[in-house]
Amino acid sequence: MKNTQSEDLIITINAGIMHLTLNRPESLNAFSPEMMEALINAFKLAKNDKTIRVVVLSGSGRSFSSGGDVKTMGKKAPLEAYDHIGTLNELILLMRDLEKPIIAAVHGFAAGAGFNLALASDLILAADNSKFALSFSRVGLISDGGGLYFLPRLLGPYLAKELLFSAEPITAEKAHALGIVNHIYPLDDFQNKVNEFAGKLALGPTIAYGFIKKITNQSYNSTLDEILELERIAQASLITTEDHEEGVQAFKEKRQPNFGKTIEKAQT
């Protein structure tokens, strides 16, 4: 197990899982420049470290993240705001391009850019006390952090605009019904359920997961012909991997495949 703690982000790496815990509980984990830089560096590490197979994003204290820090709003010059959002954009693009699953484990509030950070993940697991809100219009702003990209593709333009216009929070149950949240778990057992879910992914075929993520993301802006060709190329590559060999052997032997053994090889 590897542990790294900075003022704004706690990093734990164990059994193929990188846990990133936003650590500004006094502000409901509102974003700070230091937090975003730490997240960027963490995702760069996740990209390059073969022992990291899954990333879990969560928040300390009472909530996942309240997004932008309201205390600093109204104090930035336009150029400062432009640069700040540029850093956020770099983070979102790193998350999208990481060819490993990212789980957002949301409890309490995921608001504003905190909601969009969850949307930039691949899966959202929610505690039953969680609420989601795109609260930008309440302070006369538009959604940043990719909200205007992710939400219309997820919900369609009409429902997305309703949530963006109203800025009203929705419950975990409503978010699940809309297809935003994958699973809801009781708060008192939330961490165990998240660890169990992430643990299963960490033992899966990481290279295949990477292709699934990459091609699925490209499908929004591609034709069927283009996706078929990407599938063809990926499959031709995947049949040469140890994961495929292990999967076929496990099928023949009527046992569960041990894809996780590649963690051990990468560590030696």
C-alpha positions in Angstrom: 0.0 0.0 0.0 1.2 3.5 -0.9 -0.1 6.6 0.9 0.4 10.2 0.0 -1.3 13.0 1.8 -1.2 16.7 0.7 -3.2 19.5 2.2 -6.0 19.2 -0.4 -5.8 15.6 -1.7 -5.2 12.2 -0.1 -3.8 9.5 -2.4 -3.9 5.8 -1.4 -2.8 3.0 -3.8 -3.6 -0.5 -2.8 -4.3 -3.8 -4.7 -4.4 -2.0 -8.1 -6.8 0.7 -6.9 -5.8 4.4 -6.6 -8.1 6.2 -4.1 -8.2 10.0 -4.6 -9.9 11.7 -1.7 -10.7 15.4 -2.0 -9.6 16.9 1.3 -11.1 20.3 2.0 -13.9 19.2 4.3 -14.4 22.6 5.8 -15.5 23.9 2.4 -17.3 20.7 1.3 -14.2 20.0 -0.8 -14.6 23.0 -3.0 -11.9 23.1 -5.7 -8.7 25.0 -5.0 -5.8 25.5 -7.4 -3.7 23.2 -5.2 -6.3 20.5 -5.3 -6.6 20.6 -9.1 -2.9 20.5 -9.6 -2.7 17.5 -7.2 -5.5 15.8 -9.2 -3.7 16.4 -12.5 -0.5 14.9 -11.2 -2.4 11.9 -9.7 -4.0 11.2 -13.0 -0.7 11.4 -14.8 0.7 8.9 -12.4 -2.3 6.6 -13.0 -1.6 6.8 -16.7 2.0 5.7 -16.3 1.9 3.3 -13.4 0.9 -0.2 -14.7 0.0 -1.4 -11.2 -2.8 1.1 -11.0 -5.9 -0.4 -12.7 -8.8 1.6 -11.3 -9.2 5.1 -9.9 -11.8 6.0 -7.2 -12.6 9.6 -6.6 -14.3 10.5 -3.3 -14.6 13.4 -0.8 -13.7 13.7 2.9 -16.2 15.0 5.5 -19.8 15.5 4.7 -19.8 15.7 0.9 -18.2 14.7 -2.4 -17.6 18.3 -3.6 -19.4 21.6 -3.8 -17.4 22.5 -6.9 -16.0 26.0 -7.3 -15.1 27.9 -4.1 -17.8 30.6 -3.7 -15.5 32.5 -1.4 -13.1 33.3 -4.3 -15.9 34.2 -6.8 -16.1 37.8 -7.8 -12.5 38.3 -6.9 -10.9 37.0 -10.1 -10.0 39.1 -13.2 -11.2 37.6 -16.5 -7.7 36.4 -17.4 -7.4 34.7 -14.0 -10.7 32.9 -14.5 -9.7 31.9 -18.0 -6.5 30.3 -16.6 -8.3 28.6 -13.7 -10.8 27.0 -16.0 -7.9 26.0 -18.3 -6.5 24.0 -15.4 -9.9 22.4 -14.8 -10.1 21.5 -18.5 -6.7 19.8 -18.4 -8.0 17.7 -15.5 -11.2 16.7 -17.3 -9.3 15.8 -20.5 -6.8 13.6 -18.5 -9.8 11.8 -16.9 -11.4 11.2 -20.3 -8.2 10.0 -21.9 -7.1 7.7 -19.0 -7.6 4.2 -20.4 -8.5 2.8 -17.0 -11.9 2.9 -15.2 -12.6 5.9 -13.0 -15.3 5.6 -10.3 -16.9 8.7 -8.7 -18.0 7.7 -5.2 -20.5 10.4 -4.3 -21.9 11.1 -0.8 -23.6 14.3 0.4 -23.5 17.0 -2.3 -22.0 16.9 -5.8 -22.6 20.4 -6.9 -21.4 22.6 -9.8 -18.0 21.6 -11.0 -18.1 18.8 -8.4 -21.0 17.3 -10.2 -19.1 17.7 -13.5 -16.1 15.9 -12.0 -18.4 13.0 -11.3 -19.8 13.1 -14.8 -16.2 13.0 -16.2 -15.8 9.7 -14.5 -16.8 6.4 -16.1 -19.1 5.3 -13.3 -21.0 7.0 -10.5 -21.7 5.2 -7.3 -23.9 7.2 -4.9 -24.7 7.0 -1.2 -28.4 7.2 -0.4 -27.9 10.7 1.1 -26.3 12.2 -2.0 -27.7 15.1 -4.0 -26.6 16.5 -7.4 -26.9 20.1 -8.6 -25.6 22.2 -11.4 -25.8 25.4 -9.4 -24.0 27.7 -11.8 -27.0 29.8 -12.9 -27.6 30.8 -9.3 -24.5 32.9 -9.4 -25.0 34.0 -13.0 -22.7 31.6 -14.7 -22.8 28.7 -17.1 -21.6 25.2 -16.4 -17.9 24.6 -16.8 -15.8 21.4 -16.4 -17.5 19.7 -19.3 -21.1 19.9 -18.0 -22.4 21.3 -21.3 -20.8 18.3 -23.0 -21.6 15.4 -20.7 -25.1 16.2 -19.6 -26.8 16.7 -23.0 -25.3 13.5 -24.2 -26.5 11.7 -21.1 -30.0 13.2 -20.8 -30.8 14.8 -24.2 -30.8 18.6 -24.7 -34.2 19.4 -23.2 -33.8 17.7 -19.8 -30.2 18.9 -19.6 -31.3 22.5 -20.1 -34.0 22.2 -17.5 -31.4 21.0 -14.9 -29.0 23.8 -16.0 -31.6 26.5 -16.0 -33.2 25.6 -12.7 -30.1 24.7 -10.7 -32.3 22.6 -8.4 -30.7 19.7 -6.7 -31.9 16.2 -7.5 -31.7 13.2 -5.2 -29.7 10.0 -5.7 -32.9 8.2 -6.6 -33.8 10.7 -9.2 -30.2 10.7 -10.6 -30.4 6.9 -10.8 -33.7 7.0 -12.6 -32.2 9.5 -15.1 -29.3 7.2 -15.8 -26.7 9.5 -14.1 -26.0 7.2 -11.2 -25.1 3.5 -11.7 -25.8 2.2 -8.2 -27.1 3.6 -4.8 -25.9 2.2 -1.5 -26.7 2.9 2.1 -24.4 5.6 3.6 -23.4 3.4 6.5 -22.1 0.7 4.2 -21.1 3.0 1.3 -17.3 2.7 1.6 -17.4 -1.1 1.7 -19.6 -1.3 -1.3 -17.4 1.1 -3.3 -14.3 -0.9 -2.3 -16.0 -4.1 -3.4 -17.1 -2.7 -6.7 -13.6 -1.2 -7.4 -11.9 -4.4 -6.3 -13.8 -6.4 -9.0 -12.8 -3.9 -11.7 -9.2 -4.0 -10.5 -9.2 -7.8 -11.2 -10.6 -7.4 -14.6 -9.0 -7.1 -18.1 -7.6 -3.6 -17.9 -6.4 -3.4 -21.5 -9.8 -4.3 -22.7 -11.4 -1.8 -20.4 -9.2 0.8 -21.8 -10.4 0.1 -25.4 -14.0 0.0 -24.2 -13.7 3.4 -22.7 -11.8 4.9 -25.6 -14.1 3.6 -28.3 -17.3 4.3 -26.4 -16.2 7.9 -25.8 -15.4 8.3 -29.5 -18.8 6.8 -30.5 -20.5 10.2 -29.8 -18.8 11.8 -32.7 -18.2 8.9 -35.0 -20.1 7.0 -37.7 -21.0 3.3 -37.4 -18.4 2.6 -40.1 -15.7 4.3 -38.0 -16.6 2.5 -34.8 -16.7 -0.9 -36.6 -13.2 -0.3 -37.8 -12.0 0.8 -34.3 -13.5 -2.4 -32.9 -11.8 -4.4 -35.5 -8.4 -2.9 -34.8 -8.8 -3.2 -31.1 -9.9 -6.8 -31.2 -6.9 -7.8 -33.4 -4.6 -6.2 -30.8 -6.4 -7.7 -27.8 -6.1 -11.3 -29.0 -2.3 -11.0 -28.5 -2.5 -10.0 -24.8 -1.9 -12.2 -21.7 -5.4 -11.2 -20.5 -7.0 -12.9 -23.5 -4.8 -16.0 -23.1 -5.7 -16.2 -19.4 -9.4 -15.7 -20.2 -9.5 -18.5 -22.8 -7.6 -20.8 -20.5 -9.9 -20.1 -17.6 -12.9 -20.7 -19.8 -11.5 -24.1 -20.8 -10.7 -25.0 -17.2 -14.2 -23.8 -16.0 -12.7 -21.3 -13.5 -12.7 -17.5 -13.0 -9.9 -15.8 -14.9 -7.0 -14.3 -12.9 -6.5 -11.1 -14.9 -5.1 -9.5 -11.7 -1.9 -11.5 -11.9 -0.6 -8.7 -14.3 -0.5 -6.5 -11.2 2.0 -8.8 -9.6 4.2 -8.9 -12.8 4.2 -5.1 -13.0 5.3 -4.8 -9.4 8.3 -7.2 -9.8 
